[in-house]
Amino acid sequence: MDALKWSRTFETGVAEIDDDHRHLFLLAEAIRESVAKRDLGQSSTTVQRFIAAAEKHFVREESILAQTGFPDLAGHKVYHASLVAKARQLRLVCDIELDFAKADACYAELVAFLVDDDVRGDSQFKSYLQNRGPARG
């Protein structure tokens, strides 16, 4: 599994969202490192932390979107719920894999899926937030 690198192009311009994304990238790197060390127990634990952090991030993001009046908030919530459900299913598959090469590929798919879809999915509202300005509470 290749290392994931944070890029400023992923930034939404909202500090809380961008901080969460950076944290998710750090957790993804921790998963990669534990798989590289062939420590599947640690990989599983870190994936649990990764999914929990993603869920927490989604709640925060949805709150920010609600405050700004994002017009497709309902659709974005459904999108988040589907990401979490798919990640949980994939984690279960990864956790029962005992072959290190296959486990590495499985965890890589899980991390790439969540990070890629999270960053790409957020592009749906990135320009909206940048044009609207900071959330007003």
Secondary structure in CASP SS format (residue, H / E / C, confidence):
PFRMAT SS
TARGET T0000
AUTHOR 0000-0000-0000
METHOD secondary structure of the structure
MODEL  1
M C 1.00
D C 1.00
A C 1.00
L C 1.00
K C 1.00
W C 1.00
S C 1.00
R H 1.00
T H 1.00
F H 1.00
E C 1.00
T C 1.00
G C 1.00
V C 1.00
A H 1.00
E H 1.00
I H 1.00
D H 1.00
D H 1.00
D H 1.00
H H 1.00
R H 1.00
H H 1.00
L H 1.00
F H 1.00
L H 1.00
L H 1.00
A H 1.00
E H 1.00
A H 1.00
I H 1.00
R H 1.00
E H 1.00
S H 1.00
V H 1.00
A H 1.00
K C 1.00
R C 1.00
D C 1.00
L H 1.00
G H 1.00
Q H 1.00
S H 1.00
S H 1.00
T H 1.00
T H 1.00
V H 1.00
Q H 1.00
R H 1.00
F H 1.00
I H 1.00
A H 1.00
A H 1.00
A H 1.00
E H 1.00
K H 1.00
H H 1.00
F H 1.00
V H 1.00
R H 1.00
E H 1.00
E H 1.00
S H 1.00
I H 1.00
L H 1.00
A H 1.00
Q H 1.00
T H 1.00
G C 1.00
F C 1.00
P C 1.00
D C 1.00
L H 1.00
A H 1.00
G H 1.00
H H 1.00
K H 1.00
V H 1.00
Y H 1.00
H H 1.00
A H 1.00
S H 1.00
L H 1.00
V H 1.00
A H 1.00
K H 1.00
A H 1.00
R H 1.00
Q H 1.00
L H 1.00
R H 1.00
L H 1.00
V H 1.00
C H 1.00
D H 1.00
I C 1.00
E C 1.00
L C 1.00
D C 1.00
F H 1.00
A H 1.00
K H 1.00
A H 1.00
D H 1.00
A H 1.00
C H 1.00
Y H 1.00
A H 1.00
E H 1.00
L H 1.00
V H 1.00
A H 1.00
F H 1.00
L H 1.00
V H 1.00
D H 1.00
D H 1.00
D H 1.00
V H 1.00
R H 1.00
G H 1.00
D H 1.00
S H 1.00
Q H 1.00
F H 1.00
K H 1.00
S H 1.00
Y H 1.00
L H 1.00
Q H 1.00
N H 1.00
R H 1.00
G C 1.00
P C 1.00
A C 1.00
R C 1.00
G C 1.00
END
